[in-house]
Amino acid sequence: MKIETTRFGSQEVAEETVIHFPYGLLNNTEPQDFKLFHKEDSSTGPVVFWLQSTTDPDTAYTIFDPSLANFYYEVSLPDEEYELLDSKGSDEIIMMVVVTNIEEDDNKVKKDGLVLVNANITEPLFINLNSLKGLQRSIKDLDYDIFMNVPVVE
């Protein structure tokens, strides 16, 4: 299927690679179907991913694995959410967080040559890469600020 994106232009994607979020994302219940993109030129594998809507060219979220910033979750989902993800347990599910650039005067903030981003750690994404189903869940009882500053290579 062909999708239009403002970030990646026109893209041909296989329907069987589209991730479905039955409830959308917390700040936007529509769209519900997304394609995961990443840069392919990294020798260590992708660090940052883009979750691009397949129906809205302007909707894309930058996401990454919080363990790369030494932040680890111990979260157990309710049974109905495992069922929603077509999962038997947490070993099938990856967790990602949405990140945004920190900007001052329309410029990205850098520290020691790295770009600083905010990571929304209290609303992680849970994605079953086998069933390609996902959900975003609000975790209100974390003892952290809602955003964590993370340095990344641009």
Secondary structure, DSSP 8 states (H G I E B T S, - for coil): -EEEETTTEEEE--GGG-EE-TT-BTTB----EEEEEE-S--TT---EEEEEESS-TT-EEEEE-GGGGT--------HHHHHHTT-SSGGGEEEEEEEEE-EETTEE-EETTEEEEEEEEEEEEEEETTTTEEEE---TT-SS-SEEEEEE--
